[in-house]
Amino acid sequence: MKILFLVVSIFYFTVNGFAQFDFNVIESRLELLSNDTSYRHANISLTILDITTGKKLFGKNENLPLAPASTLKTFTTASALKLLGEQFRYETKIQFQGSINNGIGEGIVKIYASGDPSFGSDRFEETKPEIIKQKIAEGLRKLGIEKIIGSVQIIKNIYSDKGINSGWLDEDIGNYYGAGIYALNWKENKFELNLVPTATSFEVSSTNAGYDIKKDFCIELVHKDGATTEEAFAFVEKDKTCKYVIRGVLSNTEKVHNMQLARLYPDQDFQKELTEYLQKEFKLEPSSKQIEAIEISVVSHFSPTLKQLVYWCNQKSLNLYAEAFCKTMSLKSKQDTPYLFPRTLVKGNWLSGLYAMISYAKSLNINMNSVKLLDASGLAPENRITTSIMAQLLHHYSKESYYPTFFESLPSINGLKMKSGYIGGTRSYAGYIKMKDSTDACFTFIVNNYTCKPKEVKLQMFQILDLLK
């Protein structure tokens, strides 16, 4: 009778999909992929862990350091939620330094930049450019100011390094996804331009950022049937008289191509816009006169919560937001250790922000010795981390109080909650999966150095992940 019960039980769990998953199937498919001519020199790594116990269910080259591309944002956003808190908000303070007499404000409107990546973004109602400018105007009116004699000044002393990461490629930094991270960011540090075909190339017909379409853009594009703006890149070169050089290929059968480029000086763009707005609203008269006076608070602009910012960072893979979180974690970690960093000397940078992230991982007893990071978004091709480490991190996140927020921020891709990553020669995925045997698991899957088209790699990786679910 006991033997019969055991046989019946095995049959029941098998037909109901609860039999232990056979990972030999995955091993065989990965082996086939490795033998394909497009992957002869590729590095393929996959790690799968039981989300409840952290036990390794499968590992293939799991300890091989690879470029993670944008899956690195899972590490960055989770670290930010932990170290800054879900309800954290960036505060951009607006002050007035000068005198106010008979409705005339003579002095300086000061903007104390906070590193807020959403400042001027159309992604949220409260961050839209016109809303921010209106809020500043309302604050000035409440002080009794009807006319301004003076100027707008941006105070941007919170970072100690440059806005452009030294690990980014030249072909990236002129494009919207390669925009630098500055103390004051404006409209997500991007702008749009329209390109129209000419007999042999293209020309800029318009932009939405006030650039000179004749002087600021050097167009070196070539006609190619079927080519889209994914094959056109903006370069920023010091030896050129123009701000941007646009190279690559584009189809000349389209009447107009729209491209998004990176703002090189977002603080100056905001300063110009706000000055023009105040000239209209307060008849601002420019003056460089220095006035010794106590600063008066005009208004503070608060960003949406970090919970909201993290959601869009992962959903739309916003490099700017990830890098802002990194530098903000740097500021926070230094403020928390005043005996090492006096408050007057606290400034943020990539190096100490990445150190804060790695310190968090080490606190989870994860060995980070093989990790090399140059940025927090995954744009730098020289970043290195293993799928084992990333999967371990995903496991630990599931035990944290912020996990529901983090999980919800991950895109739904191919039926899974996971973050994707793509840079030249790299495709990657990291997230959570319910397997065929009902095991809740987390995984990281990275392929470096393939030679076929990215779409082909994506399809083959999806086919392997499909075997698990």
Protein Blocks (a to p, Z undefined) as FASTA:
>chain_A
ZZmmmmmmmmmmmmnopaccdfklmmmmmmmmmmpmklmmpccddddddfklopafbdch
klbccdekjmlmmmmmmmmmmmnopkbccddddddedddeehiacdddddddehiakgop
akbmklgfklmmmmmmmmmmmnopabdcdddddddfkbfbdfbdfkbcfklmmpmklccc
dfbdgehipacddddddfklccdfbdceopafklmpccfbdcdehiafklgccdddfkbc
bfbdceddddfkbfbdcdddddfblmlmmmmmmmmmmmmmnopacdfbdcddddddfbdc
ddddfklmmmmmmmnopaklmmmmmmmmmmmmmmmmmmlmgfklgccdfklmmmmmmmmm
mmnopafklpccfbfnopamkbccdfklmmmmmmmmmmpmklmmmmmmpcceehiacddd
ddehiacdddddddfkopacddddddehiabdfklmmmmmmmmmmmmZZ
